[in-house]
Amino acid sequence: MKRTVILYCLAMLLAITGCASTAHDRAGSLEKISIPSVLLGKEITSYVYLPFGYDDTKEYPALYYMASAGGSAYTVIHQFEIAETADRLMASGEIDPMIIIALGIDFSFGINSSENDGNQNL
């Protein structure tokens, strides 16, 4: 009984002081990138999430996310909390580590948003 009480108190102390491992401790990294598009004549701003412990010598599944209804890559990452959700699900083992790419479509609904007519030589 005494041992159980001591272990319980130790667990509570670790939880209160933040010493216990959480999904936040195993957070992936998030990078804002710009992809130059010759065809559209502009930079496409997107976000890439790399899982905790990312190793560039390994292969990972990739999830490409395009916001619907005129949303943006920023909305997908920050308002929908995609990175935090992925961290939590990966830390709990509910999903495997993956790369998530939120593509910037500039409120175009995925339709060509270029000012050129698409007939230029590439």
C-alpha positions, 0 to 999 in steps of 0.5 A: 500500500505504501509503495502504491501511494509513493508511486501515485505521488511521484506520478502526480508530481511528474504530471504537475511539473511537466516532466512526464512525456507528452505529445508536445514533447514529441512535437514535429516541425513546421516549415513555411515554404515558397514554391516558385511557379513559372506557369502562374508567375508567382510564389506559392506559399505552403506549409510542410509538417515533418514528424518528430524524429524525422529522418531524411534517409527514411520514406514516409507517407505524405498527406497533401491537403488543399483547403476547401471553400476558399481557405488557405494553407495557413488556415489548414495548419493554424486554425484546424491545428493539423500539426498539433493533432498529428503530433497527438495521434502519432505520440499515441500510436493511432497513426504512423509518422507522416509528412503533411503538406498544406498547399497554398491555393490563394483562395482560388478554389484550386483553379488557375489563378494566374494572370497570364493566359497559360500560352507562354513558353516554359 
